[in-house]
Amino acid sequence: MDTEEADMSFLVRWHEVTEKRRSSLEKGDQKTVGRFESLSDVRNRVLTDGVPPEFSSLLPALNHLKAFTDLFATNLGVTLDVSLLWGSLACLLQLVLNDPRRLQQLDQIPKMIKDLAYKADAFNRSCRTTPNFNGIVKEACFDVQTQYLDFFIACINHIHAERKGQYYMHTQGSHLPPSRPGKAASMLVEQQYTSADLKLSEYFAQIEKEIKRSNSSNGANSPPGTEIVPGNSRVRCLMLPKAKVTRLFDREEIFQGLDSALEPAAIGTPFKSVALYGMGGVGKTTVASTYIRKRYEEKFYDVVLWVRGEKSSSLRQSFTDIAARLKLDGTNPQSHDENLILVQNWFQSTGCKWLIVYDNVESWETIMPYWPESSQGKAIITTRNHCLAFEPASSGLQVTSWDVQKGSEYLLFLLKKIGAELESENISALALSERLSGHALALSHMAGLISRGKNSIEHFTAMYLKNPHHAHATTELSNIWDFSFRSLDAQSRSLMGVISFLMPDTIPYQMFETNDKESLPKDLQFCSDDYVFSGVLANLLTIALVEKDIDTRVISIHRMIQTQYKQFLAPDERQKDFSNAVALIYRVFPAYDSGRAQLYDVWETCNRYLQHVISLKDCFLEEIKISQTFKVPWQFCELLAQCQRYLYEANLIVEFESICDANLLALGTIEDSPMKKDLQITIMTHQAQAAETLGEVERAISINERAYKMREEEKPMKKLLLCYTANNLGYCYNTANDHNSSLRWYNESERWWLELLTDGEVSEARPARHLKNQAVCLLYLGDLKGAKELFDISLPRLEVEKPLNWAMLAYGYFGLATLERLQKDFESAEQHYMEAQNSWLKGDQTRLHPFNGGCMYKIGACCLDQCKVEAAIKHIRDSIEVTKFHSGSMPIEHARNLFKLSEALLQDGKDDSTAEAESLRNEAEAFFKKRKPDAEKCDRESSYDNLVPIFWR
């Protein structure tokens, strides 16, 4: 067929497709779609002012879809009419928007449309380098356009079918497994979405591959002086610390040193970095923030970023903030690991001139995972550790205190002492500067005290030098702080005490806000009165002990002041202020709900306060080194236990283990009581969960069995917790491949639940998540019928739970898919693995969780079962991006992916695939032997599966 005939065939086929899809619609819908011809019509008549924000936010994504449809309509050799696509989209949006019930039930439709539309962006970028389409690209474009149309049409018909009591299954270009009886439109729409998502990914991958091949063979290049890379568009972005610096005094020589080290004016220079080091309080952060703001305004840089570098938790949150500010596709508030990857990719691919500041870094080990992996860009570190000037920074600049003269000038500068007044005050300013060794923070603090008291410098200096405590101060700096701290009233001291134990840079106002006075510790009940609280905070602001950002409503404090205040306090005062800080965080951190058992629906709140929980943990560890008599309130151990739940669910295992260890130490400071024993068992249970996840299943079983025995000894027995612990033992034995013992423990869990029903302690049927777990056990015992029966009971219940437990639902779909794969129903299995992944991502959480990697692996395996080799390779490679991230602590999951990819490549049949397959097989064996050093063979999928945790096996 020549080119002209091929182009005419697209016109004929597109006409057939559109007429067939149009005829599948109801008459009323056909009239609706006929009234819309373009995205402009949709925007002006559907996505108008007043629609919910999730609908109005569709427009940027739809612009990408429009760019693709424009290319489709004009580059297939003939002009094609795409009005049906925009008409069906408008009809779908109207159906959802015009019915409040549908708006609630189908609230995921805007997100689905947005996700699918954004897929077109990568293709649109590729087209900039390929002005002419070949036949393969044109054919794939035709398939893509058809898939978008099919999705909109099918969703419309699903909605109408539910209204009529029917359950319509769209089959045009789609082969979905039969739905369960009574399945609602929302589930059918979700199935349609997962199918469309997979197919579009395959089509776009095919197009991208063909464009690369075509460019390579034709010698096509980007236009001279340009580089077609993701993120190459110039953006402007300035991130500064929460507490903004308004005035800087005499640091021009440091600015010149930074310019020399970084060469900001040079074009195309390689990555360079510099460490600003010096003692605490000399002004490193002030210098850095002022320098980057100034160079940004002078347009030396397009993007300037700020990172809180003191702890892993603050670094992780900072990179999430950066991804959000840069509006990187895929950014998620809770997906810290994935956001880090997005930012690292941006560093490497952007055409912008960028600089990043890591503030208050303590060690190379802490910052290493967050250091730019880029050959371009600039970085500044502020630190007390001069070693960082050698590694990772390529150079260093020391920031010192001023000499006596400069220090006195700085004090006068802050107090705005000029003219005739200057002569009379200069001697006293020199005296103070000499006493404080020209220390910037101390001089700034002195200025606040002088200003608050409306004193002259001469009068204040005389009063300060007469302070009887002065003679006993170990250093002049500690004396200045003691002088200030003793001047505080009781309420200011209570607030200062709490702030000293929290994460210093991000203390939100809302932590103190409440109308319930009694929910606050007695010393902090004044916070319930906004007027009084503002006045107390103003006292601390006036003398420069704390700072606040009015826009973000965040309080911050210098770490040096935190340390000095805690040293100033007597042991009993430190004990009291620590307990008050614990009470504040305990009040706002999500509480344990035994009926819910998981925290998935409150992850965002947990993440907001995580850094403060970690700060309290670190302060506790410091306190018990200082004082053997330091004790914690029981709320501290409960707070850590609740934080443990969140960290385990979010797969933040390093932080999880650190919190567990600290919690066991904290328990040792509490007197023996039933509450202490209960907390000890809770910690043990969490440790067992982490051990099972990391492949230490024998240890997990041992810990859980000890916990179970301890629960049995409690008087009265806590039957609900015994039920939960027995369930935990069930899935641990399942992971250990002792499926008979697993079933025994699930039966034991059921027995406890039945007793609870008999006693009237519960009124509902056995939890659906427990039935789902037992179904997985039965399928590994070979009882496929029994497993299917339990899935048929548990999945419909999980689908309608409020709030939706999306993680448990995802695990349920995954188990059902595993059953179908055992039955050789590979198509249904693939679909349910996609449903499992979609349910997981519906929670809007991390894409780097091992479960998401497991879903992509299984989808790829099912594709390979069906001889869809290219699709299999794509999904397994996607999964490898997840498993390699965890390969250090979870080597088996990564080994399994490498092994399966080697199998897929051998079936690919390309010349270079065999060599890669052999290399991957060797790498898989190496990772496998990290877990099983004595293993002789690992040449079967089951060899790997048997070592993977049961939830993503």
N, C-alpha and C positions, 0 to 999 in steps of 0.2 A: 504494500500500500504506500503510495507516495505521500508527501507532506500535505498537499491540498486535500486529498481524500481522507487522511487521518484527522485533519482539522474539521472537516465537515462531519465526520463520525462523532466528534465530541458534541457538535451542535445537535445532532439527532438523538444521541444518547441522553444528553442533558434535558432535552425536551421530554423524552420518555420518563426520565426519573422524576421531574417536577410534576408532570401530569399524574403519575401514579401516586406520588405522595399527597398531592392536592386532593385526589379523589378519596383518599383514606380518611379525610377530615369530615366532620359533620358539616351540614350546610351553613350553619351559623359561623363556624370557624372559617369556612372558605370565604365568606363575605369579609370577615375580619382581616384575614391575611391579604386580601385584595386591596385593602385600604392603605397598605404600607409598602413603600417601594425602596426605602433606603434607611441607613442608620440615622440620618437626619430626621426622618419621620418618627422613628422610635424615640429619639431623644426629645423631640418637641411635643409629642403627644402621649408618651407613656412615662418616660423617665423625667417627669416634670418636678418642679419644686413641691416639696411636701411628701414625696415618696420616702419610705424608710431608707436610712443611710446605706444599708447593704445593697439596695437597688441603685441608688444614685451613684454609688462608687463603682458600678459596672462600666462606666463610660471609658475610662482609660484602657481597660481590657478589650472592650468592643472596638476601640480604634485600631487595635492590632488585628482584630478579625476583619475589620473593613479593609485594612491594607492588603490582607491576603485575598479577600473576595475581589478586590479591584484587580489584583494581579491575575487571579483566576479568570475573571470576565474578559480580560483584554490580551492575555498571553497564550491562549490555546489556539491561536490562529484565526478565531472568529470571535465576535462579541457575543457573550452569553448573558442571559437575563438572570440576575441573582435576587430579584425582588421577593421570590417565595421564601428565601432564607430569612430576610428581614421581617417579612409578614408573619412567618411562623414564630419567630422570636418575640415579636410584639404580642401576638395572640397568647403565647405561653405566659409572658409577664403579666398581661392583663388578667388571665385566669387566676393567677396566684394573688395578685394585688387586690382584686375586686371581691375576694371572699376571705374574711378574717380567719375563718377556720382553716382554710387552705394555707393562708399566710403563716399560720403557726405550725401546721403539720409539714409544710414543704419549705421550711425556712432555709434549707440547704441549697435550694435551686440557684440563687444568685451566686453562691460560692462555686457551684459546679460550672455554671456558665463562665464565670471569671477564669477558673482554672483551665477550662478547655480553650477559651479564647486566647489566653496568654501563650498557649503552645504555638500559636501562629507566629509569635514574635521572632523566634530563632530562624524560621524559614524566611521571614521578611528581611532579616539581616543578611542571610546567605545570598539573597537575590541581588543585593547591591554589588556582588562580585560576579554575578552571572546574568548578563543582560538578555541572553537567549536561552530558552528552554528546549531541551531535547525531548524525544518522545517518552522516555522513562519518567522524567520529571513531570511532564504534562499529565501522564496517566496517574501518577501518584497525587498530583494536585486535584484531579477529578475525583479520586477516591476520598480525599480529605474534605472537599466541599460537600460531597454526598453524605459523609459521616456527620458533619455539623447539621445538615438539614434533617437527617434521620433522627438525631438526638432531640431536636426541637419538636418535630412531628410526633415522635413516640411519647414524649412527656405529655403533650396535649391529650393524646388518646388515652393514656393511663389515667389521667385526672378524670376525664369523662367516664371511663369505664367504672371507676370506683363509685361515682355518683349514681350510675345505673345499677350498681350491685354486681357488675361483671368484673372480670379480671383479665383485661386485654393484654396479650403479649405481642409486642411489635416484632415482626420477623423480617422486615425489609432490610437486608444487609446485616442482620443480627441473628445469632443463634444462641439464645439464652436457654438454660435448663428450665424445666417447668417450675413455676413458683408453688410454694406451699399454699394450701387452701386458706382463703381469708387474708392473704397477704395484701397490705394496703398499698395505695398508689405511691406513697413515699418510698417504700422498699423497692417497688418496680422501677421508679425513677432512679433510685440509687444503683440498681443493677444496670440500667441503661447507661448511666454515667460511667461506671467502672469499665463497661465494655467499650464505650466511645473513647475513654481515656487511653485504654490499651491500644486500640486500633490507630488512634491519631499518633500516639508515640511511635508505633511501628511505621506508619506512613511517612512521618517527618524524618525518622531515622533513615529511611530508604532514600528520601529526597536529599538529605544532607550528604549521605554517602555518594550518591550519584553526582552531585554538584562538585564535591571534592575530586572525584575521579575525572570529571569533565575538565575542571580547571587544571588539574595536573597534566592531562594529556594535551590540552590546548595551550599550555604555558600562560594561562591567564594570571594576571597579577592585580593587586590593588593599585589604585591611582597613585602616582608619585607623591611621596611625602605624607601618605596616609596609611593607617593600619586599621583594617576592619576587625575589631575585637569587641567582645561584650563589654559594655561599660565605657566605651571610648568617648562618649559625649561629655563635654565639659560641664561640670556642676560646680556650684559654689556652696561651701559648707564650713561653718566655724563652730566648733565645740569648745567650750571653756568650763573651768570648774564651777561648781554651784555657787560658791562665794566669789563674786566678781571683784577684781581689783580696780579701783577707780584712779589711784594715784601711785606713781612710782618715783623713787628718788635715787638719782645718781648710780645707775648701773650700766651706763653706756659702754664701759669697757667689756662687760660680760656680753652685751649685745654684739659688739665687734668680734669677740672670740667665737660666738655662736655662728656668726656669718662666715667667718674664716673656716670653721670646722665643717659647716654644712654646704657652703657655696650655693645659697638659695637663688642667686641670679643666673647661675650657669644652666644651660639647656642640655638635657640628655646625660647628666652626670649619674654615675652609679649610686646605689644605696649608700648613704652615709649616716652615721649616728654619733651622738656625743652625750656624755654623762655630766650633769651638773651635780657635783657632790660637795658636801660640807655638813657641819653640825646642824642639829635641829633648830629651827627658828631663825636662821640667818636670811631667809627670803628666797630659797630656791624655787618654790612653787610660784611666788609672786613674779620673779624674774621670768620664768618660763611662760606663764600665762600672758604677761604683758608683751613679751617678745613675739609670741605667735600671733596675738591679736594685731600687733603693729604690722608685722610682715604680711599678714592676710589682707589688711586694709590697703597696704601698698601693692597688693596683687603679686607678691613673690610666689604665693601658693594659692591654688584653687580650693583645696580642702585641707583643713586643719582639725585634728582629732585629739580628744583628751581621754586618757585612760587612768582609772584609779588602780594603782599597781601594787598595793600593799599585800593583798591576799588573792588566792585563786578565785574565791567567790566574787570579789570586786572586779577582778580582771574579766571574769566570765560575763558579768552583768554589763560591764563597759562595752564589750564587743557586741553584745546584743543591742545596746543603745546606739552604737555606731551603725550597725546594719539597718536599724530603723531610721536613723537620720539620713542615711544615704539612699533609703527606699529601695534596697536591694530585693529583687524578686525572690520570694521564698522565706523572707524574714518572718520569724515567729517569736513572740515575747518569751516563751518558755523553752525554745529550742537553742540553748546556748551553744552547744557543740556545733550544731549546723550553722548557726550564725557566725561562729568563728571561721568556719570554712568559707562561707560566703564573703566575709571581709578579706580573708587571705587571698581568695581568688580575685577580688576587686583590686587589691594591692598589685597583683601581677599583671592584670589585664587593662587597667584604666589608662587613659591618656591624660589624666589630670596630674598636676603637680601637687603632691600631698606631703604632709608632715604629721607625725603622730607623737604625742607626749605621753610617756609612762611616768606618772607622778608617784613619789614616795615608794619606790621599789626597794625591797629589803634584800633580795637574793636573786641570782641568775636562775636558780632552779625554779623559782616561782614564776618568773617572767618567760622562761624558755618556750613553753607551748604557744605563747601569744606574740612572739617576736616575728616581725614581717618576714615571710618567705618570698622575698622579691629582690630583683636586681635594680630596682629604682626606688625613689622616695627617700624621705629623711625621718630620723627619729631622735627624740631627746628623752633622756632619763633624768629624773630628779631622785637623789638618794643620799643617805648618810654613808653608804658603803662605797668607799673609793675604788674597790676592786672592780666594780662594774664599768669603770673607765677603760679597763683592759678587755673585759669580756662581759656582755656582748658588744658594748659600744666600741667604736673605732678610735675614740679620743675622749679626753676629759677636761673639764674646767672646774676649778675649785671656787666655790662661793664662800667668802669669809665674812666675818664681822667687820664693821667699819673701824677705822682708827678713831681715837677720842674726838678729834676735830669733826670728822665726817658724821660721827654719831650725834654730836651735839647739834650739827646743822640739820640732821634728819628730825630730831625732836622738835626743833624750832619750826621746821617745815610742816610737821603734822599739826602743831599748835597755831600755825599761821602767825608767828611772831615776827614782825617786820619793823623797819624804820627805827624810830627813837626807842621803841620798846625793846628792840633787839639788844642794844648795848647793855641795858640793865639786867637782862635775863641770861646773857651769854655765859657768865661765870658759873651760874647754877646749872645750866645745861651741860657745860663741860664736866662739871662734877658728877652729874648723874651718868653721863656717857662713860666716864672713866670707871665708875662703880659697876656698870653693866657691860663693860668691855665692848661697847659699840654693837651690842646684840640687837638685831632689828625687831624681833618679836617682843623682847622685853621693853625696848624703848617705845614701841607702839602701845604696849599695855600701860606704860607710865603716862603716856599722853592721854589715854582714856581716863586714868585716875585724876590727873590734874584738871582735865576738862570737866569731869563730873563734879569735882569739888569747887570748881570756879576759883582755883588758886592760881597765884603766880608760880612760876617755876622755882623762884627763890624760896617762897614760903613752903611749898610742898617739899623741896629738898631738905629744908631744915627739919620739918616734921618727920620725914622719912628716916633721916639719920638719927633721930632721937628714939626711934622705935626700939623698945627694949629687946625684942626678939632678934634684932639685927646682930647682936653680939654672939648669938648662938647658931646663926645660919652657917651651914657647911660651905655654901657658895653664895655669891651675891645674887645669882639667878634664882636660886631656891628662895632666897630672902624676899625678892620682889614678888614672887607668886604668893608666898605666905602672907605678906603684907596685904595683898589684894584679897586673898581668900578670907582672911579674918575680918575684912570689912563687909562681907556679905551678910544679909539678914537670913533668917532660918529658911524661908521659902526659896530664896535664891540658892542657898547651899543644897537644899534637897534636889532642886532641878539640876544643878551643876553635878551633883553626885550621880544621878541617873545617867546624864549625858556622858559622863566619863567612862561608863561601862559599855556604851553602844558603839556601833560602827561610826566613825567620826564624820564621814562626808555626807551621809544620806539619812538623816534623822527626820522623818516626816512629821509635820504638825499633827496629822490625823492620829498619830500614836497617843497623843495627849488629849484628844477631843472626845468628850462624852458628856451626856446629860445625866448619867448615872454616877453620882458622886461616890456612892458606896462601892462601886466596882474598882475604885482606885485605892492604892495604899494610903494610909492616913496622912503620911507626910506629903502626898501629892494631890490631895483632894481639892486644893485650890485650883488645879488645872481644869476642873469642870466649869469654872467661871472664866469665860473668854477674856473678860476685861482684866481680871486679876492675873491670869496667866500671861497676857501680853505685857503687863507691867513688870512682872518678875523677869520675863525674857529680856525686856528692855534694860533692866539693871545689868545683865550679863553682856548685852551688846555694847552698852555705853563704855565699859572698861575693857572692851575688846577680848573678852574671854570666849565668846562665841560669835558666829556670824549667821546671817540668814539670807535666803534668796526669796524675795517676795513673790516672784513669778511661779517658782516651783513649790513654794511652801516647804522648803527644806532647811533644817538647821545644821550647821557644821561647826566643828571645833578642831583646833590644831592638836595633833597627837602629843606634842610636847606638853601642852596645857593639861590634857587628859592625864598624862603620866604624873605631872607635878601635883595635880589635885588629889589623885589617889595616894600619893606619898604623903601629902599633907594630912590626910584623914587618919584618925586613930583607928585601930583594928575594929572596934565595935561599930564605928561609923562606916567603914568600908563594908562590913557585913550587912549593915542596914541598907546602904545605898545599892549594893549588889542585889539584895532581895527586892528592893523597889523596882529596879530595872527589870528583873525577872518577871515581876507581877505585871508590868506594863506590856511586855512582849507576850506573856502568857494570855493576856486578855484579848489580844488582836490576832494571835496565830490560830488557825482553824482547829477547833476542838475535836477530840476523838468521838466518833459515833459508832457504837458497836453494831448497830443495824446496817450501817453503810460499809464498814470494814475497809474501804479504800478512800483515797483522797483525790482521785482524778479530777473531780469537778471543782476543786478549790486549789489547784496547782498554782494559779496566778497569785493568789493571796499568800500562799506558802513561799513562793519565790520572792515576793516583795519584802518579807521579813527575814528571809534566810540569813542574810549577812549579819543581822543583829543577833540571831541565835548563835551563829559561829563566833561572833565577838564575845558573847557571854561565856561560851565554852572556853575560849582562849583565856579570858580573864579569870575564870575559875581555876584553870590549870596553873596560872601565875599565883593566885592567892594561896593555893594549898602548898606551894613551894615556900611561901613566906611564913605561913602560919599553920601549924599542925591542928589548931583548934577551929579553923574555918569550917563552917557548916553551910549547906545549901538548904533552901526551902524545898519542900516536896514538889512544888510547882516547877522547879528547875528540871527535875528528873522527868516529870510528865511532859514538859515542853520539849526536852531533847528526844523523848520517846516518840512524840508526834512528829517531830522533824525527821526522825529516822524513817518513819513511814513514807514521808514525801521523798526523801533522798533515794530510798529503795525503788519506789515506783518510777522515779525519773532516771534511774540507773546511774546515779552519781555515787558510785561505790566507794571511792576514796574518801569523800566527805562522810559518807555513811559509816564507814568503819571507824573513822576518827571520833564521830559523835558517840557511837556505841561504847568505845573505850572510855571516853570521858564520863559517860553516864554511869558506867560501872564504878568508876572512882567516886563519883558524886554520891552514889548510893551508900558508899562506905561511911559518909559523914552523917547519914540519917540514922536515927535510932530504930532498932528492930520493931517491926509492926507488920500487920497484914498488908498494908499499902506498899511497904518496902518490898515484900516478897512478890507482890503482884507486878511491880515495876521490873523486878529482876527477871521474872518469867517473860515479860513483854520484850525486854532487851534480848533475851535468849532467842525468842521466836523470830525477831528481826534478823539476828545474826544467822539463824538457820536459813532464812529466805535468801540472804545474800550468798551464803555458801552454796546453795543449790543453783543459783544463777551463774556462779563462777565455776561450776562443774565439780565442786567439793561435796558431792551428794552424800557420801558416807558420814562426813562431819555434820551435814545438815540433819540427817536422820538421828544421829547421836544426840545433838542438841535438842531436837524436837521431842525425843523420847524422854529426856531428862525433864524438859518443861512439862510434858504431859503428866509424869509421875508427881511432880511438885503441885500441879493443879489438882490431882486426885487427893492430895493430902490436905488441901485447903478446907477449912470448916467455916461456914457452909460451902459446899461445892459450887463452883461457878460453871454450871452446865453449859452455858452458851460458849464460854471460852474453851471448855473441853471439846465441844463440838467443832470449833474452829481449828483447834490444835490437831485433832484427829484428821480433819480434812487436809491440813498442811502435811501431815505424815503420809496421807494417801498420795498426794502428787509427788512428794519426795521419793517414795518407794517406786512410783511410776517412772520417774527420771532414772532411778537406779536399776530399772528393768526387772524388778521383783514385782510383777504385776499381781500376783496372788496376794502378797502382803499388802499391796496398794488397795486391792478390793476389800480386804479385811478391815483396813482402817477407814475406808469410806463407809462400810457398813456400821462401824463403831460410831462414826460421826452422825450417821442417820439415826442410830439408837438414841444418842443424846438429844437430837432434835425432837424425836417422838416423845421423850420424857418431858421436854420443855412444853410441848403441846398439851400433854396430859396435865402438867402442873399449872397450865394457864399462863406461863411466862412468855409464850409467843402465841400468835394466832394465825400466822401465815404458814403456807406450805414450805417445805424445805427450800432453802435458797437456790435459785436457778443456777448460780455459779457453781454450787456444789454438785448439782445434777450434771452440769456440763463437764466438770472434772471427772466424775465417775464414768461418764460416757466415753471419755478418752481412754480410761483404764480398760473398759470392756472391749474397745476395738483392738487394743494390743493383746488382749486375752483371746481374740478371735471370735468374740461374741458380737458380730457385726449387727445382728438384728436388735439385740439389747441396746447396743450403743445408739443405733438409729432412733429407737424409741425414746431414749433419754434426750437426744438432740431435738427431737420433735416436740418434747415438752419444754425444754429449757430455753431454746432459742426464741420462740414467740414471747416468752415472758421477759427475756432480756431485752427484746426489741421495744417493749412498751414500758419498761421501768422508768420512773421519774424520780430524780434526774437520771438521764440516760447514763448507764455505766458502759461507756463506749469500749473500754479496755476488755471487760469481761465478754462483751458481745463479740469483739474481734477475736478473742481466744476461742469463742464458741464456733464462729464461722471457720476458723482455722482447723479445729478438730473435725468438723463436718467434712471439710475438704479432704482431710487426711483419710477419713473413712471412704469417701468416694474414690480417692486415688487407689486405695487398697482393692476396691471393687472394679478397678480398671475403667471407671467413668471419668476419664481425664478431662473432658470438656467441662463437666459440672464442677470437678475439683478445681480447675483453673478459675472458674467463675467465683467460687466461694473463697478461694485464697485472695482474689481481688476484693471481694466484699470484706474480708478480714482486714486487709490493708486500708481500704477506704474507711471502715469503721474506726480503725486506729487513728488515721489522720483526721477524722471528723472531730476528734478531741482537740485538734489544733495543737498538738504537742510535738515532741522532737521526732524528726525523720531519721535520726541516728540511733534510735533505740534498737536493740538487737531484734525485737519482735518485728519491726518494720523490715529489717534486713532479712529475717526469716521468711516473711511474706513474699518478698521479691525473689528470693531463692526458690521457693516452692512454685511460684508462677512460672519461673524459668524452667524448672524441672518438668512441670506439666506440659509446657510448650514442647520440650524435648520428647516427652512421651508421645506427643502427637506429630512428631517429625517437623515441627515448626522451628527449625534450627536457628535462623537469624533472630527470631523473637526470643528464643531461649538464651542465646548469647547476650543479647541486650539486657535482659532482666537479671541475669546472673552477674554481669559486669556492674550493673547498678547496685546489686546487693553487696558486691565486694567493696564498694565505696563505704558501706556501713561497717562491714565486718573487719576491714583492715584498721578502722579507727579503734576497735576494741581488741585487736589481735594479741596484744600483750597479755591481757587478763582473760580473754576468751578465745584461745587459739583454735578450738575445734570448729566453731562456726565459720571461721575464715578458711580453715583447711577444707571443710565440706564444700564451700563455694569454689575453691581452686580446683578440687577434684571434679566437680560437676562441669565446670567450664572446660576442663580438659576433655571430658567426654563429648561435650557439644562441639568443640573445635575439631575433634576427630571425625565427626559426622559432617562437618562443614565442607570438607573435601578440597580446600584451597591449598596451594603450594606451601604457603608459610604457616598454615594452621597446625600441621603435624609437629613442627619444631616447638611452637609455643605450647602445644598440648603437653609435650613431654616435659618441658620446663615447669609448667604448672603442676603436673603430677608429682614431680620431685619436691616442689615447694610445699605442696599439700602434705606430703609424707613428713617433711621436716616439722611443719606445724602440728601435725597429728602426734608426733613423738614427743612434743613438749608436754602433752598430757599423758601419753602412754609410751614411755621410753622403751619398754621391752616388747612392744607390739611387732610382730613379724610381718603381718599383712594389713594393708588398709586400702584394698583395691575394690571395695564395694560401697555403695551408698549407705547401706545399713551399718557399716563399720563406723561411719561418722555419726549417723543419726542416733545410734545407741548412746552417745556421749553428750548429746545436746539436751538442754533442759526441756522438759516435756511441753511447755507452753509454746515453744517455737521449733519443736522437733520435726 
